[in-house]
Amino acid sequence: MSQTIKAILPPKRPNGRTVLVFDDGSTLKLLPQIAAENGLCLGLELDENERKALEAANAAASAKQRAVRIISAAAVSKRELEQRLTQKGETPEDAQNAVRWLEELNLLDDAETARQIVSRGVSRGYGLERIKQMLYAKRIPKQYWDEALAAVPDMSDALTDFLRKRLGPEPDEKAVRSAAQAAIRRGYTWTEVREALEQIQEAGV
């Protein structure tokens, strides 16, 4: 059964959709570029297969558009991007194709993303374990971890500075315990924390 386009409504806002209104009262929302690329106009008849093809092309373009917005806002791995796309409602096939498309354009690189994540963790003063957690959370494949983590410098000074700020001028046992637990949550091992506390105690807080 065919449908005839009776009206074409332009987007009401930036990044909005063009709306096709058919003679049977049904509507179809499309990205403006999809409507333009397919030469849609008033009076055009679409059969069921043509409408399905439009919907598929729109879904694929929508996934790519959303993927670009995601990588523009934050560093993500291929796996994370695919997961976020499907969580937003894209089909697994469209999500995979969008990821592949970005990879072909050299806009998605797990090795580079791993380096960016490690750099961000270091700048925040995190310990090695917390940085590893960041890589895991971002679903970075393990094959890229070693190279990225090799760039982590000696963080002992960062740990000591963090503990000094938490301890204050005259820390009691409770303050020391609280500071130590906070440092461990930031990715430092108990051994690293103990050594830093001993150094602070020897030097005087």
N, C-alpha and C positions, 0 to 999 in steps of 0.2 A: 504494500500500500504506500502510495506517495503522499507527501505533504508539500504544501506550497507556502513559501515565505510571504507573509502579509505585512510584516513590519520588522525593521532592524533598529533596535534601540542602542544608542552609543553608551559607553561606560559613564556612570554617574560620578566617578571619582578616579583619581590616579590609580593605576594598577587594577582598575575594575574590569568588568567583563562586558562584551557586546552581547546583547540578548536578541535572539531570533524568535519571532512570534509566528507560529504557523496557523494555517486556516482552521485547524481543528481546536485551536485555543492553547495548544501545548507550547512550551518555550524551550530554548536551548541556549545555555550560557557558554560563550566562547572567548578565549583570549583574542583581543583585537587583531593581532597578527595572523591568527588562524583564519579569522573571517576574511581578512584582506587577501591572504595567500590563495584562498579557494574561490575567489571571485564571486562571493555571495551577493545576491541582489534581490530586490522585490520581484515577486512573481516566479522566482526560481523553484522548480519542483525537485524534491529530494526523495529518493526511494529509501527503503529501510537500510540497505547496505551502504548507501551514500551517507546517511545520517550516522550510522555506526562508525564509518571511517572518519567522519568529522570528530566524533566523540573521542575516538582513539588518538587522533592527531592532537587534539586539545589536551588530553590527559598526559601524553608524552611531553608536550611543550610545557605544561604546568609543572611537571616534575622537574624539568630542567631549570625552569625559572626559580622554583623554590630552592633547588640545590644551590644555585648561584647566590641566593640571599643568605643561605646558611653559611657557606664558606666565606662570604664577605664579612660576616659578623664574628666568626671564630675559627680557629684552627681545628679541623676535624679529620679523622681518618676515613678511609673508604668504608669500612664496616660501620662506623658510627653514623656517617652521612646516610648510608642506605637504611639503617635502622630508624633514623630520625624522619626520613622521608615516608617510610611506611607508617610510622606513628602518626604522621600528619594526614594520612589517608591515601597516599599514593600506592598503587599496586606494586607488588614485589618486582614485576617485570619492568615497569616504568622507572622504579627506583634504581634498579640495576643498570638500566640503559642510561639514566642520567649520570650515574657515577662513572660509567665507562666513557661517556661523552666528555666529561670534565677531565678524566685521565688522559684522553687522546689530545685534549687541548693543553696538556701540561699544567692544569690548574689544581690538580689533586696529587699529592706526593706524600706517601706515608712516612718516608724517611725524613723529609723536611718538616713534616708536622711533628714528628717525634722530637726533632731538635728544638722546635719552637716551644713545645711543652716543657722540655727539660730546662730551657733557658728561663721560662716563666717561673718554674719552681725554684730555681736558683735565685732569681731576683727577689722572690718572696722569703728567702731564707729557710726554705724547707730542707729537711734531711733526705738522704738517699731513699729511704723506704717510702716516704710520702710522695716523692717524685715518681717512684715506680707505680704507686697507686694511681697517680694521674695518668700515666701511660696506659695502665690497665683500664681505667674508667673511659678513656678515649678510644679503647679497642684497637690500640696500635699493635700490629703483629709483633711477636717476640723477636723476629729476625732483625728488627730495627732498634731494639733496645740497647744492645751493647755499645754500638757506635754512638748513639745519642748520650748514653749515661757516661761515656768516657770523658765527656766535656764537663762533668760536674767537678768543680774545684774542691779544695779542702774547705769544709764548711764549719770548722771548729770555731773560728772567730765569730761567725754569724750565730752559732749556738750560744757562745759565751755572752755575746751582747744581748741576746734574747733573754737568757737567764738573769742577767744583771737587772734588766728592766723589770722583770717579773718579781724578783726578790726584794727590791727596794733597799733602803739603807740598813735596816735592822731586822732581817727576816727571822721568824721563829720556825719551829719544826714544821708547822702546818703550811707556811708559805713556801718552804723548800720543797715539800712534797707536792704541793700544787704546781709549782714551777716545773718540777721534774716531769710530772704527768703531762703538762702542756707541751713540753719539749718532745716527749715521746709521741704525742699526737701529731706533731709537726714532722715526724718521720725520722727522729734520731733514736739510736739504740740506747738501752739502759747503760751500757758501758761508756758510750760517748757522753751521756748526760752526767754520769758519776764522775768521769774525769774532768769535765768542765766545772762541776760543782766544787771538786777538790781544788782546782786551779783558782777559782774565785775565792774560796775560803783561805787559801794560802796568801793570796794577794790582798784580801780584804774586799768586801763588797763595795 
